[in-house]
């Protein structure tokens, strides 16, 4: 059996440094007490930013593999990721 060196945490997250979200992280997360209208507007704005992001695929993969529970990741909201994960498990 061959052992490999573990990947350093900064190397695992290197893709995130190139993300369009770097200057507006609050746009990607909602407070529990936020009104639904504001929540939808923030999610929509975050997803628009994701559409032109050079690391969209890496971000989405990270969110799905690590089961990120909150916020917009890789252009997907929490609900969209949960539904997609359910489909991936069942079929």
N, C-alpha and C positions, 0 to 999 in steps of 0.2 A: 504494500500500500504506500502510495506517495502522498506526502503532506505538502500542502502549499501554504504560503504565507497568507494570513488573513488580509483582506482589503482594508486599508485605513478608512476611517469614517469620512475624512475630507475627500478621499478619492471616490467614495460611494456617492457623495453629494456634489461632485465637481460640475455636473451638468446644470445644477440649479443656479450657478453663478451667471449663466448665460440667459436665464429666464427673463421674460418681459415683466414679470411680477416684482422684480427686485425693488422698485421704487414705490410700490403701492401694495404692500402685503395685507393691509387691513381690508382691501377690496375683496379679498378671497375668503374671508371668514365673516360669519354673522354672529351677533350676540343673540342669546336666547330670547331676550325681550324685544328684539327688533320687530317692527311691524312687517307684515308679509309683503306689502308693496315695496318697501325699502329693500327687503331681502331679495326680492325678484329683480329689482333694478341693479343691485350690486352683483348678483349672479350673472345677469345678462352682460354687464360691463366687463366682468372678469372673463367670461367666455369669449367675448370679442377680442380681448387682449390675447387670450390663449390661441386664437385662430392664426395669429401672425407670429407666434412664438417659435423660435428655432429649436426649442427642446420639448415641444408638445408631446412627442412620442415617449421620451424618457420620463417625463413627469407623469403621464398617464400610466405607464408601466409601473413606476414606483408606487403610485397610489393604489393600484390594483394588487400588486404583489404584497405590499405592506398593509393593506386594508385600512387606508387612511379613512377615518370616520367623519372628519369635519372639513368643510371648506370646498372650494373649487380646485380641482387638481386635473391637469391635462385636459382642460375644457369640459370636464364632467362635474356636475353637482353631486352632493352626497347621495341624493335619491337615485340619480342616474347610475352611479357606481354600484349602489346596492342592487339595483335591478339587473345590471350587466353581470355582476358577480353571481347572482342567482341563476341566470341563464347559463353561465359558464359551468356552474356546478351540476346543473341538471341536464345539460345537453350540449 
